[in-house]
Amino acid sequence: MFFSASQISAAVGGELHGNAEARVSDVAKIETAQPETLCFLCEERYLPYLAQTKASVVLLSRALYTEGLSTPATLIVVDNARASMAMLMQAVEQAMRPQHKGIEQPSFVAEGVEIKDDVYVGAFAYLGKGAKIGKGVQIYPHCYIGENVVIGDGTVLYSGVKIYYGCKVGKGCVLHSGVVIGADGFGFESDEKGVLHKVPQIGTVRVCDDVEIGANTTIDRAMMGETVIGENTKLDNLVQIGHNVVTGKSNVMCAQVGVAGSTDIGSHCTFAGQVGVAGHITIADQSTFGAQSGIAGSVRKGGIYMGTPAIEAMTWRRASACFKQLPEMMRIVYRSTKDDGTKD
């Protein structure tokens, strides 16, 4: 399927510079693009590729555009090239992946399950008693939906998702393969002999609207009350959310982030890969944590943090610059004390 530069420009509301009839049928990186491909450019360091790109059409962020910019490609200037590209790719994805409908066999749907219009239930799926499935929900093969689970309109559950009893998933969510919602929180207490006994986890999980959860991510049910994943939050693969964690809106957690129980996270926070978060703490809105940061205590003010324990990023960078010099610094100190006649 081909699209012209004029069609793309109209779809993203961009300014067209060049051949309006230039055609594309695929997308590519600007540094490896071939004819009839569409690229986007939003970082200044990639500007040199414009002069020699083979791409037919390039989406260019307005901040990078100047009159007379040399390129063989047709340019479409937009406010944010990455966002415009994402919008176009979403439209293409929807066209390439039409929604399924109906209940495939073999599958199991218990008595009392409520299923609204345009729902798809794949083969070998299990829907427990009392489950409520919203309009247009897509449940791919081998999913498990426990008793009294509620799933909102338009949510997609890819193959192998498991949702334990009583949990709620909002509208427009995407749960990738291997996601587990509502497994028991990690709660044990030892007796006087040191034997560990399980603390019953009788709460639930509530996933709000427009949440995306990556493959093999787990969200534990609360000991009491709810574990809550806030609206528009995006979790990467292999993220672990402990019991009674509550997150605000529009948070991002990259792969292998682990959040211990009863932590309260604000809104618009970003956790890079392998960040570890201690339990029973509070994290302020608009906090960002670099990869492998260890958050040991509450963060009262939004900002950028790095290191273990996590501290302000600029302080961490200055400190880390000194680390590799510490052995030589110790040798200098040792020699100076010997020269002074000081004992070791």
Secondary structure, DSSP 8 states (H G I E B T S, - for coil): --EEHHHHHHHHT-EEES-TT-EESEE--TTT--TTEEEEE-SGGGGGGGGT---SEEEEEGGG--TT---SSEEEEES-HHHHHHHHHHHHHHHHS----EE-SS-EE-TT-EE-TT-EE-TT-EE-TT-EE-TT-EE-TT-EE-TT-EE-TT-EE-TT-EE-TT-EE-TT-EE-TT-EEEE----EEE-TT--EEE-----EEEE-TT-EE-TT-EEE--SSSEEEE-TT-EE-TT-EE-TT-EE-SS-EE-TT-EE-TT-EE-SS-EE-TT-EE-SS-EE-TTEEE-TT-EE-S-B-S-EEEETTTTEEHHHHHHHHHHHTTHHHHHHHHHHHHHHTT---
